[in-house]
Amino acid sequence: MGNFSIDLSEQFTSLRNAPIVEAVIQFNAPPVEPFEQTKLKELLELRFAGYKLHGQVQVEAGFESSVDGNVAMHHKSHWDGFRLQSDDCKYICQWKRSSLVFSRLQPYETWPKLLQAAMPFWTAYQEVGRPDIIEGIGVRFISQIPVKENEKLSKFVQKIHPPLIGLGLRANSFFHQDTIPLKGYPYEVRLIRTLQPAAEKSGSRKILIVDIDVSTTRAVTLDQLEKALNEMRYIKNKVFFTYMKDAEERFK
């Protein structure tokens, strides 16, 4: 992507049947005012009454040896924020101790609707935690495409190089990941392609998973957030419509 440039005036087709199974926006912003569990729970229940709220616990486990040579396993757990899920189970917010992760499950609607649902949580996060900077932002879109038995993946996406082609062997599944820095911009793209084999007993098809993850490579000030999100949306769209073949026709 040596000649890549961001052009926010470029328009992309809104796909009615987009293959997106999950869209995620993540804000990594350690709070200046640490979250207090009880008060935060009361605030979230009051402000987001349309969401079911559950506590999250992080468990750490390990082994330690004593002077007599015995080895014992130990573990400890601590509160790690809250998980909120909308009544229709389509929106999920993970309010963690130093980050906020907001997801939309399929069917994906539009970017404006995603922001409309996500930003009230970010606003509340700011009000309570008062972060003075956003250490990192992530915009991630995961798509799934069913593949028939004899269909070639080149029908759907740009070429994926097969392994061991000289031996005449064919992979039944694979996982490819590329990390692509965008020269001249404070962003990088992680592009993951996975082929999930069909389950013989269920008769399901193979699934091609295309995961586009755009992230910042440096901290973002609060007043730069809107600009960063607009640019990250553009990058996500540009990668999607470049990598996916005939997307406008296939998913219209």
N, C-alpha and C positions, 0 to 999 in steps of 0.2 A: 504494500500500500504506500510506496514511495511517493506517488503523485496525489495522494489522498488530500482532499481539502473539505472543510465543512462549509456547506452552502445552505443556510437556513431557509432560503427562498425556494429551494427544491421541494416539490410536492410528491408525496407517496400515496398510492391508492389505499383506501381503507378496505380491508378484506373482511367480508361478511362471515366467511367460513375459515378464518385464520386457524392454523393448526396449533396455536399456542395453548399449552396446558397449564402454564404458570408464568405470571409476570411479577417481577420482584423489584422493589426499590429499597435500598439499604442506606442508612445514614450511620456512619461511625463517628460519634460525637460524645466523648467522655464528659459527663456533667460536672460542672463546678460545684453544684449543690447535690450531694449524694441523695439518691432516692430512698425515702423511708417507706418501708413496705406497707404499713397499715394506712398511712395517709395517702399513698399513691393508689392503693386499692380503692379507697373511698372515692377519690377523684375520678378514677377510670369508670367505676360503676355509675357515677352520677353523670359524667359527660358522654359516655358511650353506652347508653342504656340498651341499644340495639345489638350489643355484642355480649357473648358469653365469655366470662373471664375465668382463667385458671392460672394458678401459680406455677412457676417453673423452677425446678431445682437442678443444680449442676452437681454431679457426683464425681469425685476424684478418688481413684483407687491406686494402690501401690503395694510393694512388698518392702519389708525392712527386716534386717537380721539383728538378733540380740547377741550379747557377749558370749552366751553359751552355745552359739552356732545355730540356734533355731531360727527359722524364717516364718514370719507371720504376715498375713495380708491385713492391710488397714485401709479404711476408706473414710472420707468425710464428705459432707454435702452442705451446700449453702444456697440460699435463695438467689435466683438468677433472673428475677423479673416476672412478667406476666405474659400470658398468651391470650389474645382476644380473638374470637371468631364470630362473624356476623351470623344472624339467625338463619340465613339461607346457605351458610357454609361456604360462600364464595370468596369472602375477604378474610384474611388472617393477619393480625398484627402481633409481632413478637417485640414487646417492650422489655429490653434487656438492661443490664446495669450500665452499659456504656454504648449501646447502639439501639437503633430502631429498624426493624425489618418488616416491610409491608408487602403482602402478596395478594394477587388476584388469581383465583383458579378458573379453569375453563367453565363456560365459554368466555374468552377474552372479549372485551367490548372495544373501548377506545382509550388512547392515552389521556385525553382530558378527563374521562370518567375515572381512570385509575388515579390521577392526581387529585381529583375532587374527593375521592375516598381516603387517600393517604395523607394529604396535607393537614387535616385537622389533628391527626395523631402527632405529626411533626411539630405543629404549633404548640400542642400541649406539652410535648417533650421539652421544647425550648422554654416554655413558661416555668416548668417545674425544675428542670435540671440546669438551666441557664448556661449551656455550653457556649464558650466564646469562639469556637472554631469547629469546623467539620473536618476531621482528619481524613475521611475518605467517603466517597459515594459510589454505590454500585447500582447498575441497571441491568437486570438479567431477564431474558425471555427464553423459555424452553418450549420447543415445538416437537410434536410427535406425528409421524407420518406412517400409516400402515403400508406395508409392502407385500405384494403378492409373491407367490413362490418363485416364479420365473422372471419377475420384473428386475431390471437392472437399476442400480441406484443412480446411475448417470441420467436416468429419466427425470429425477427429482432435484438433484444437486450437482454442483460442479464436481469434477473428477476426484475420486478418492483412490489413492494408489493402493492396489492390493499387495499384501506381503507374499513373499516366496513365489512370485509369479513364475520364476524360472523352473520351479518344481511342478508346476501344473496344479498347485493346491489352491483351494478356495476357502476363505474364512467364513465360518458360520456366524460369527459375531466379532465385533471389534470395538475399540475405544481409541479415538484420535483426539489429541488436544494440541492446539497451536496458541501461543501467546504472541500477540502482534502489537508492538508499540506504534503509536501514531506520531510520526516525526513532526515536530513543530507544535504539538498539542499535548496538554497534560493528561492524556488518556491512554489506555491500552485496551485491547480487545482479547478476550479469551474465547476461542471458538472450539467447541467440543462436538464431535460427531460420534454417535454410538449406534451400533446395530444390535438390537435385542432379538435373540432367536425366538422363533415361534415355539409355543408350548404344545407338544404333540397331543397330549391328552385333551386339552381344551379346544384344539383346532384353531387357535388364534393365529393371526398373521405375524410375520416379523415386523418389528417397529424400528424405524429410523428416527433417532432423537438428534435434534440440532439445538445446541445450547449456546446462545450468544450472550456473553457477559462483558459489559463495558464498565470499566472502573477508572477512577481518577488516580493519578500518579503523584499528586501532591495535595496538600490541605486546601480546603475551600473556605473562604470567609462566608459569613452568613449572607452578606449582600451579593455574593457571587452565585448563590444557590440556583436561582431561576435560570441564569445564563448557562450554568453547568448542566442542569437537567435538560434544557432545550438542545444543547449540543450533544449530549449523550443519547437522547432520543434519536437525533439525526443519524448518529453513528450506528446505532442499533438497526434502524431502518435501512441504511445504505448497505450494511453487511447482509441483512436478510434478503433484500431484493437482488443483491449481486450473487449471493451464494445459491439461493433457491431458484431453480429454473421455472419459468413460466408461472410465477406465483400469482400474478394478477389474474390469469385465466384459471389456474388450478383451484384457487381458494376464493374466488369471487362470490 
